[in-house]
Each structure stands twice: as C-alpha cells, then as structure tokens.
Amino acid sequence: MLVSALAIAQQTPQSLPDAELPSLLAIYKDIHSHPELSGHEERTSALIAKELRAAGCEITDHFGKYDNPNLQGYGVIGIMKNGAGLTVLVRTDMDALPVEEETGLGYASKVTTKNDEGKDVHVMHACGHDAHIAAFIGTARALQRLKDQWHGTILFVAQPAEETGNGARALLKAGLYDRFRKPDFALGFHDKADMETGHIGVTEGYTYANVDSVNVTVRGVGGHGAYPHKTKDPIVLAAEMINAWQTIASRENNPLDPIVVTVGSIHGGTKHNIIPDEVKLQLTVRTYKADVRERVLAAIDQIAKGIAAAGGVPPERAPIVEILTDQFTPATYNNPELTKRLVAVWKVSLGNENVEIVDPTMGGEDFSEYSLPDHSIPAVDFHIGAVDPKKIADSKKTGNPLPSLHSSKFAPVPEPTIRVGIIGMTTAVLELMKK
C-alpha cells in the first residue's frame, strides 16, 4: 500500500504520457485509417465516448443541433468532477477532409465516401485532428490519475465539423452551456505543420481570423462575342471587381488591421463566342476586428454595384452580393492574461527553449465560439509542434516547402506530437484548477 501511494505521489504530467503512448498510438492509427467527413463522425465519436467513459467521465453523446436538419449531431461531452471549484472546457475536433492521402504511411487512409452533394470523394486526416483526439484522450487519462492535484469540473468536448465551421455552433445551439455549465476557462490545441516536435507555440490576442464566405453574382446583358457593344459583359465587369476589391486592403483599410479578400472561384460562360448573362464568384474574406469585418463586407458590396453601374448595367440587373452567415467563423482571441499565465507554466514543464510566441494567422478556427462573441470566457488555443526537426532544417536549407495542413502529404510525427499535446493541456488545466 505504501509503495502504491508513493507511486501515485510521484506521478506528474511529464511522466504519465509515456505509459499511455502505446495505446494512444494505436488509437491514433485507427482513427487515421478510418477518417470521417464533417458532420458524419459516427465511428470516431463512439470511440471517443468509450475512451472518456473508461477515463471516468460521465458521457453525453450524439450531441449537437445543426441548422441543416439532415445532419445528426455527433458531439461527445465528457464530465469529470472532482469536488467544488472552477469549470474548465477542454476541446478537440474530430472531422477529416475530402483529400486523397499520399503520405505513404503503413496506416494511410484508403477511405472513399460520398460527400453531402453526393459526389464520391477520398477522405483523409490531413489536418491532424487524429493526433488531437489521441492527445485529448491522453489528457483525460492523465487528469483522472492526477485528481489529488486539482479540484472542480472538467468539461471534455469532442467537437464535430470544425472544417466546415459549424460544429462548435451546433453544440452551443444544442445548449452546451445551459445543459451542462458555462466554463470559467476554455482550452484548445492544434498541431502546427511548420513547428518542430517537442515545442508549444502560442499567440497572445488574435490568433485566427474571422472567416466569411461571400457569393457574388455579376449580372450583365449577354450576346454575341462579335458584337460586345450590344451587351453588358459580366466577365469584364467581374475582372474589374476582382482587381478593385484588392484596393479595400491597400486604400480603404488601416494597414495595421490585417484583411484578406480572396476570390477562390469564378464561373461564367459556355462558349468562346458567347458573352454570358452572368458570372458567379466565390470569395473568402479574412479579418480580425468586428468593425473592420463590417467595413470590408460593405465595401465588397459597394464596389461591385458601383462598377456594374459605371458599366451601364441597369439597376434591376445589379450584382447580387450574398454573405453566407451560416458559414461565418469568428476570430479566435487568446486572452492575454491567461496566455501569459500558461506560457509561464509551459516553460517550466517543457523548458524555455521549447515554448514559442508565434505570429497570428489568417486561418480560421471555430474554437473561437466557446469564448462567446464578447470573449467573456477567457480562452487559449495553442499550437503543438508536429514536424521532425531535421525536415524543418532541410526545408530551410533547400527552400523546399514542408507539406502544409490540408496537404495530401501532411501527417504529424505521432509520438512526440501526442506527448507534448498531453503535457501542454494537462499542465494548463492543473494550473487553472490547482488545489
């Protein structure tokens, strides 16, 4: 009995992951080999529910409510209680991407399925959510064994549909904070495809951007390509709009407030000698601040309609600018005070040289939803290094880029990525809930 008590007393967040790694690697490889698209995480969520239950959590599964009635919620909520105290939310994502894997791994995905449009697609964990899940389960196991070092309630959230930006919203809409409880803090992590294993990276303040999807239909008056003077050419108008939208960043916006306006898709016309009646454009718009976002979206609309009017398009054929509000992902804001507090803890647990302050990105991450629109719940979403240091050194030396997130060739180095994810998340929770 004395030996057992001593062994428990000697357990630390740094020592626990090593014993768990063999089983966590098996879980990682299983999930990697069986990826599921956003909103269809049935097998993955069942596995997580089983593992969280084994770690001592009270489980609610099949949780979530989408705007699309055809989607079933596959969120998993695990509650780990340990007396009175604060509540901390710990989140992982679960979904994979419609990508054909080209990593050459022995456990590479060979899965194909139909997407929501009924098209046959390959499926791959090209963003590392499989590593997130393994580290998430490892964190639950570690905190169950370290109950002598914390008190309160941990809200483990396995979230579907991060890649489509509506998974966190679906959980909140289903009453995540009403049915369970509103957390005092929210924590998340994500592997990083240009950071070496063994490292944690974090950004103070804005770390991911607002993400808006915008559809623009440029309507003209079609006709024969030989007689353009008898038409109002929507292709020419669309080209002018694409260039003019870039002046929002260069001439209408404070240079200190980052924005991106990218036209990712343009479709118009059917034949060489026919001027079409309309052109359809799809834009992604990235911003940080709410007021900047509003101004950019308004400017996109104003420029489109101004160019059409200047081109002689009649008012009834003005462009249609549609902001897809159901696909909006708000900016992720790392609470500065909380970030500083956790950085100090990570430097102790991992070493000063293994904790990096990294630049924000214009990528999107719906972890932002958990801190609520007013950021009233302090939150931190940190990065986990996922790349062999030698590969990073070779890339810097040769100039050959590393596979990025969402690449068919990206896969984290699993063991150190999972291990540091567990240490980073476990020490963060212990800091916030320490006795």
C-alpha positions as CSV (number, residue, x, y, z in Angstrom):
1,M,0.0,0.0,0.0
2,L,2.8,2.4,0.9
3,V,4.6,1.7,-2.4
4,S,1.3,2.3,-4.4
5,A,0.7,5.6,-2.6
6,L,4.3,6.7,-3.3
7,A,4.0,5.8,-7.0
8,I,0.8,7.9,-7.2
9,A,2.5,10.8,-5.5
10,Q,5.4,10.7,-8.0
11,Q,3.1,10.9,-11.0
12,T,3.5,14.1,-13.0
13,P,2.1,15.4,-16.3
14,Q,5.5,14.8,-17.8
15,S,5.8,11.2,-16.7
16,L,2.2,10.0,-17.3
17,P,2.1,10.2,-21.2
18,D,5.0,7.7,-21.7
19,A,3.0,4.9,-20.1
20,E,-0.1,5.7,-22.2
21,L,1.6,6.3,-25.5
22,P,1.4,2.7,-26.9
23,S,-2.4,2.6,-26.5
24,L,-2.8,6.2,-27.7
25,L,-0.7,5.5,-30.8
26,A,-3.0,2.5,-31.6
27,I,-6.0,4.8,-31.2
28,Y,-4.3,7.5,-33.4
29,K,-3.5,5.0,-36.2
30,D,-7.0,3.5,-36.0
31,I,-8.6,7.0,-36.4
32,H,-6.1,8.0,-39.1
33,S,-7.1,4.9,-41.1
34,H,-10.8,5.5,-40.6
35,P,-11.4,9.2,-41.2
36,E,-14.9,10.7,-41.4
37,L,-16.1,13.9,-43.1
38,S,-17.6,16.8,-41.2
39,G,-21.0,16.0,-39.7
40,H,-20.5,12.3,-40.2
41,E,-18.2,11.4,-37.3
42,E,-20.2,8.4,-36.1
43,R,-17.4,5.9,-35.6
44,T,-14.9,8.5,-34.3
45,S,-17.3,9.8,-31.7
46,A,-18.2,6.3,-30.5
47,L,-14.6,5.6,-29.9
48,I,-14.0,8.8,-28.0
49,A,-17.1,8.3,-25.9
50,K,-15.8,4.8,-25.0
51,E,-12.4,6.1,-24.0
52,L,-13.7,9.1,-22.0
53,R,-16.1,6.8,-20.1
54,A,-13.1,4.5,-19.3
55,A,-11.2,7.5,-18.0
56,G,-14.0,8.2,-15.5
57,C,-16.2,10.8,-17.3
58,E,-20.0,11.0,-17.4
59,I,-20.8,10.8,-21.1
60,T,-23.4,12.5,-23.3
61,D,-23.1,11.6,-26.9
62,H,-24.9,12.3,-30.2
63,F,-24.9,15.9,-29.0
64,G,-25.4,18.9,-31.3
65,K,-28.0,20.7,-33.4
66,Y,-27.3,21.9,-36.9
67,D,-29.2,24.4,-39.0
68,N,-29.3,21.6,-41.6
69,P,-31.9,19.1,-40.4
70,N,-30.3,16.3,-42.4
71,L,-27.2,16.4,-40.2
72,Q,-27.0,14.4,-37.0
73,G,-25.1,15.7,-34.0
74,Y,-22.0,13.6,-33.1
75,G,-20.6,15.7,-30.4
76,V,-19.4,14.0,-27.3
77,I,-19.4,15.7,-23.9
78,G,-17.5,14.1,-21.0
79,I,-17.8,15.5,-17.5
80,M,-15.1,14.8,-15.0
81,K,-15.9,16.0,-11.5
82,N,-13.6,16.4,-8.5
83,G,-15.3,18.4,-5.9
84,A,-16.1,22.1,-5.8
85,G,-14.2,24.5,-7.9
86,L,-13.9,26.1,-11.3
87,T,-15.1,24.6,-14.6
88,V,-12.6,24.3,-17.5
89,L,-13.5,23.3,-21.0
90,V,-11.1,21.1,-22.9
91,R,-11.8,20.7,-26.6
92,T,-10.7,18.5,-29.5
93,D,-12.0,18.4,-33.1
94,M,-12.8,15.1,-34.8
95,D,-13.5,15.5,-38.6
96,A,-11.4,14.8,-41.6
97,L,-11.1,16.3,-45.1
98,P,-12.0,15.3,-48.7
99,V,-8.4,14.7,-49.6
100,E,-6.7,11.6,-51.1
101,E,-3.8,10.6,-48.9
102,E,-0.3,10.5,-50.3
103,T,1.8,10.1,-47.2
104,G,3.0,6.6,-47.9
105,L,2.3,5.6,-44.3
106,G,1.5,2.0,-43.5
107,Y,-1.7,3.1,-41.8
108,A,-2.7,5.6,-44.5
109,S,-6.3,6.2,-45.2
110,K,-7.9,4.4,-48.2
111,V,-11.4,5.5,-47.3
112,T,-13.7,6.8,-50.0
113,T,-17.3,8.0,-49.4
114,K,-20.0,10.3,-50.8
115,N,-20.0,13.9,-49.6
116,D,-23.1,15.9,-48.8
117,E,-23.5,16.7,-52.5
118,G,-23.5,13.0,-53.4
119,K,-20.1,13.1,-55.0
120,D,-17.5,10.3,-54.5
121,V,-14.5,11.7,-52.5
122,H,-11.4,10.3,-50.8
123,V,-11.1,11.1,-47.1
124,M,-8.0,11.8,-45.0
125,H,-7.0,13.3,-41.7
126,A,-4.9,16.0,-43.5
127,C,-5.2,18.5,-40.6
128,G,-4.0,16.3,-37.7
129,H,-7.3,16.0,-35.8
130,D,-6.5,12.3,-35.2
131,A,-3.4,13.4,-33.2
132,H,-5.6,15.9,-31.4
133,I,-8.0,13.1,-30.4
134,A,-5.2,10.9,-29.1
135,A,-3.8,13.8,-27.0
136,F,-7.3,14.6,-25.8
137,I,-7.9,11.1,-24.6
138,G,-4.4,11.0,-23.0
139,T,-5.2,14.3,-21.2
140,A,-8.4,12.8,-19.7
141,R,-6.5,9.7,-18.5
142,A,-3.8,11.9,-17.0
143,L,-6.2,14.2,-15.2
144,Q,-8.1,11.2,-13.8
145,R,-4.9,9.9,-12.3
146,L,-3.9,13.3,-11.0
147,K,-7.1,14.1,-9.1
148,D,-5.0,14.8,-6.0
149,Q,-3.7,17.9,-7.7
150,W,-6.9,19.6,-8.9
151,H,-10.5,20.2,-8.0
152,G,-13.6,21.4,-9.9
153,T,-15.2,20.2,-13.1
154,I,-13.6,19.5,-16.5
155,L,-15.9,19.7,-19.5
156,F,-14.3,17.5,-22.2
157,V,-15.8,18.4,-25.6
158,A,-15.2,16.3,-28.7
159,Q,-16.5,18.6,-31.4
160,P,-17.6,17.6,-34.9
161,A,-17.5,19.7,-38.1
162,E,-14.6,22.0,-37.4
163,E,-13.6,22.0,-41.0
164,T,-16.9,23.3,-42.1
165,G,-17.0,25.9,-39.3
166,N,-20.4,25.0,-37.9
167,G,-19.6,22.3,-35.3
168,A,-19.0,24.4,-32.2
169,R,-22.1,26.5,-33.1
170,A,-24.1,23.2,-33.3
171,L,-23.0,22.3,-29.8
172,L,-23.8,25.7,-28.3
173,K,-27.1,25.7,-30.2
174,A,-28.0,22.4,-28.5
175,G,-27.4,24.0,-25.2
176,L,-23.9,23.1,-24.2
177,Y,-23.6,25.8,-21.6
178,D,-27.2,25.5,-20.5
179,R,-27.4,21.8,-20.2
180,F,-24.0,21.4,-18.6
181,R,-22.4,24.5,-17.3
182,K,-20.7,27.7,-18.6
183,P,-17.0,27.2,-18.1
184,D,-14.7,29.6,-16.4
185,F,-12.0,28.9,-19.0
186,A,-11.8,27.3,-22.4
187,L,-8.7,25.5,-23.8
188,G,-7.9,24.0,-27.2
189,F,-4.9,22.9,-29.2
190,H,-3.9,22.3,-32.8
191,D,-0.9,20.7,-34.4
192,K,1.4,23.0,-36.4
193,A,2.8,22.0,-39.8
194,D,5.9,24.2,-39.6
195,M,6.9,23.8,-36.0
196,E,9.2,21.1,-34.7
197,T,8.1,18.4,-32.3
198,G,8.7,19.0,-28.7
199,H,7.5,22.6,-28.9
200,I,4.4,24.5,-28.0
201,G,3.6,27.8,-29.8
202,V,1.0,30.4,-28.8
203,T,-0.1,33.8,-29.8
204,E,-1.3,36.5,-27.4
205,G,-4.5,38.2,-28.6
206,Y,-5.9,37.4,-32.0
207,T,-4.5,34.2,-33.3
208,Y,-7.0,33.1,-36.0
209,A,-9.2,35.4,-38.2
210,N,-12.9,36.0,-38.8
211,V,-13.8,33.9,-41.8
212,D,-16.6,35.0,-44.1
213,S,-17.8,33.3,-47.3
214,V,-19.3,35.6,-49.9
215,N,-21.1,34.7,-53.1
216,V,-21.3,37.4,-55.8
217,T,-23.4,37.1,-58.9
218,V,-22.4,39.6,-61.5
219,R,-25.4,40.1,-63.9
220,G,-25.0,41.6,-67.3
221,V,-26.7,41.5,-70.7
222,G,-25.4,38.7,-72.8
223,G,-25.0,38.4,-76.6
224,H,-22.7,37.5,-79.4
225,G,-18.9,37.8,-78.8
226,A,-18.5,39.6,-82.1
227,Y,-20.8,42.4,-81.0
228,P,-19.7,43.4,-77.5
229,H,-21.1,46.9,-77.9
230,K,-24.6,45.4,-77.8
231,T,-24.0,43.7,-74.5
232,K,-23.1,44.5,-70.9
233,D,-20.3,42.0,-70.4
234,P,-20.3,40.4,-66.9
235,I,-16.9,38.8,-67.4
236,V,-15.2,42.2,-68.0
237,L,-17.2,43.6,-65.0
238,A,-16.2,40.7,-62.8
239,A,-12.5,41.2,-63.8
240,E,-12.7,44.8,-62.8
241,M,-14.3,43.9,-59.5
242,I,-11.7,41.3,-58.6
243,N,-8.9,43.9,-59.0
244,A,-10.9,46.7,-57.3
245,W,-11.6,44.6,-54.2
246,Q,-7.9,44.4,-53.6
247,T,-7.9,48.2,-53.1
248,I,-10.0,47.7,-49.9
249,A,-6.8,46.5,-48.2
250,S,-4.5,48.9,-49.9
251,R,-6.5,52.1,-49.9
252,E,-9.6,51.8,-47.6
253,N,-8.2,50.0,-44.6
254,N,-5.8,50.9,-41.8
255,P,-2.6,49.0,-42.7
256,L,-2.2,47.9,-39.1
257,D,-5.5,45.9,-39.3
258,P,-4.9,42.8,-41.5
259,I,-7.5,41.8,-44.0
260,V,-7.6,39.3,-46.9
261,V,-10.0,39.3,-49.8
262,T,-9.5,36.2,-52.0
263,V,-11.6,35.2,-55.0
264,G,-11.4,31.4,-54.9
265,S,-13.8,30.6,-57.7
266,I,-15.1,32.2,-60.8
267,H,-17.6,30.7,-63.3
268,G,-19.1,32.2,-66.3
269,G,-19.9,31.5,-69.9
270,T,-20.3,28.4,-72.0
271,K,-18.6,29.0,-75.4
272,H,-15.8,31.1,-77.0
273,N,-18.1,33.4,-78.9
274,I,-20.9,34.0,-76.4
275,I,-21.0,36.8,-73.8
276,P,-22.9,35.3,-70.9
277,D,-25.7,36.9,-68.9
278,E,-24.0,36.4,-65.6
279,V,-20.8,35.3,-63.8
280,K,-20.6,33.7,-60.3
281,L,-17.8,34.4,-57.9
282,Q,-17.0,32.9,-54.5
283,L,-14.9,34.9,-52.0
284,T,-13.2,34.2,-48.7
285,V,-12.8,37.3,-46.5
286,R,-10.5,37.3,-43.5
287,T,-10.3,40.0,-40.8
288,Y,-9.7,40.2,-37.0
289,K,-11.8,43.1,-35.7
290,A,-15.5,43.2,-35.8
291,D,-15.7,46.8,-37.1
292,V,-13.1,46.0,-39.8
293,R,-15.1,43.0,-40.9
294,E,-18.3,45.1,-41.3
295,R,-16.5,47.7,-43.4
296,V,-14.8,45.2,-45.7
297,L,-18.1,43.3,-46.3
298,A,-19.8,46.6,-47.0
299,A,-17.0,47.7,-49.4
300,I,-17.3,44.5,-51.4
301,D,-20.9,45.2,-52.0
302,Q,-20.4,48.9,-52.8
303,I,-17.6,48.2,-55.2
304,A,-19.5,45.5,-57.1
305,K,-22.6,47.6,-57.5
306,G,-20.5,50.7,-58.3
307,I,-18.6,49.0,-61.1
308,A,-21.8,47.5,-62.5
309,A,-23.5,50.9,-62.6
310,A,-20.5,52.6,-64.2
311,G,-20.6,49.8,-66.8
312,G,-24.1,50.7,-67.7
313,V,-25.8,47.7,-66.1
314,P,-29.4,48.6,-65.3
315,P,-30.4,48.8,-61.7
316,E,-32.6,45.7,-62.0
317,R,-29.5,43.8,-63.1
318,A,-27.3,45.0,-60.3
319,P,-24.9,42.4,-58.7
320,I,-26.2,40.1,-56.0
321,V,-23.8,40.0,-53.0
322,E,-24.7,37.2,-50.6
323,I,-22.8,36.9,-47.2
324,L,-23.2,33.3,-46.1
325,T,-24.0,33.9,-42.4
326,D,-24.3,30.2,-41.6
327,Q,-20.7,29.7,-42.6
328,F,-19.2,32.6,-40.6
329,T,-16.4,31.7,-38.2
330,P,-15.5,34.4,-35.7
331,A,-11.9,35.3,-34.9
332,T,-10.1,33.3,-32.2
333,Y,-8.9,35.6,-29.4
334,N,-6.4,34.3,-26.9
335,N,-7.0,36.1,-23.6
336,P,-3.7,37.9,-23.0
337,E,-3.6,37.5,-19.2
338,L,-4.4,33.7,-19.5
339,T,-1.9,33.3,-22.3
340,K,0.9,34.8,-20.2
341,R,-0.1,32.6,-17.2
342,L,0.1,29.4,-19.3
343,V,3.3,30.3,-21.1
344,A,5.0,30.5,-17.7
345,V,3.7,27.1,-16.8
346,W,4.7,25.5,-20.1
347,K,8.2,27.0,-19.8
348,V,8.6,25.1,-16.5
349,S,7.1,21.8,-17.8
350,L,8.8,21.8,-21.2
351,G,11.7,24.2,-20.9
352,N,12.1,27.8,-22.0
353,E,13.5,26.9,-25.4
354,N,10.5,24.7,-26.3
355,V,7.9,27.4,-25.9
356,E,7.5,29.8,-28.8
357,I,5.5,33.0,-29.2
358,V,4.3,32.7,-32.8
359,D,2.6,35.1,-35.3
360,P,-1.1,35.1,-35.7
361,T,-2.5,33.7,-39.0
362,M,-5.4,34.5,-41.2
363,G,-6.7,30.9,-41.0
364,G,-10.0,30.2,-39.2
365,E,-10.8,28.0,-36.2
366,D,-14.3,27.7,-34.7
367,F,-12.8,27.1,-31.2
368,S,-13.5,30.8,-31.1
369,E,-17.2,30.1,-30.5
370,Y,-16.5,28.8,-27.0
371,S,-15.3,32.1,-25.6
372,L,-18.6,33.7,-26.8
373,P,-18.8,36.9,-29.1
374,D,-17.7,39.2,-26.3
375,H,-14.8,37.0,-25.3
376,S,-16.3,36.8,-21.8
377,I,-14.9,33.3,-21.3
378,P,-11.1,33.6,-21.2
379,A,-9.7,31.1,-23.8
380,V,-6.4,29.9,-25.2
381,D,-5.9,27.8,-28.3
382,F,-2.2,26.8,-28.5
383,H,-0.1,25.1,-31.2
384,I,1.7,21.7,-30.9
385,G,4.8,21.2,-33.0
386,A,4.3,18.2,-35.3
387,V,7.3,18.1,-37.7
388,D,10.6,16.3,-37.5
389,P,13.3,18.9,-36.7
390,K,15.5,17.5,-39.4
391,K,12.8,18.1,-42.0
392,I,12.4,21.7,-40.9
393,A,16.2,22.2,-41.1
394,D,16.3,20.6,-44.6
395,S,13.4,22.8,-45.7
396,K,15.2,26.0,-44.6
397,K,18.4,24.8,-46.3
398,T,16.9,23.8,-49.6
399,G,14.0,26.1,-49.8
400,N,11.6,23.2,-50.5
401,P,8.4,23.8,-48.6
402,L,7.1,21.4,-46.0
403,P,3.6,19.9,-46.5
404,S,1.1,22.2,-45.1
405,L,-2.1,21.4,-43.2
406,H,-4.7,20.1,-45.6
407,S,-2.0,18.7,-47.8
408,S,-2.3,15.1,-49.1
409,K,1.3,14.6,-47.8
410,F,0.9,16.0,-44.3
411,A,1.0,13.8,-41.2
412,P,2.3,14.7,-37.8
413,V,5.1,12.7,-36.2
414,P,2.7,11.0,-33.9
415,E,4.5,10.1,-30.7
416,P,6.1,13.5,-29.8
417,T,3.1,15.4,-31.1
418,I,0.7,13.5,-28.9
419,R,3.0,13.5,-25.9
420,V,3.5,17.3,-25.9
421,G,-0.2,17.8,-26.5
422,I,-0.9,15.9,-23.3
423,I,1.7,17.7,-21.3
424,G,0.6,21.1,-22.6
425,M,-3.1,20.6,-22.0
426,T,-2.7,18.7,-18.6
427,T,-0.3,21.3,-17.1
428,A,-2.7,24.1,-18.3
429,V,-5.7,22.5,-16.6
430,L,-3.7,21.8,-13.4
431,E,-2.6,25.5,-13.3
432,L,-6.2,26.7,-13.5
433,M,-7.7,24.1,-11.1
434,K,-4.8,23.5,-8.7
435,K,-5.6,22.8,-5.1
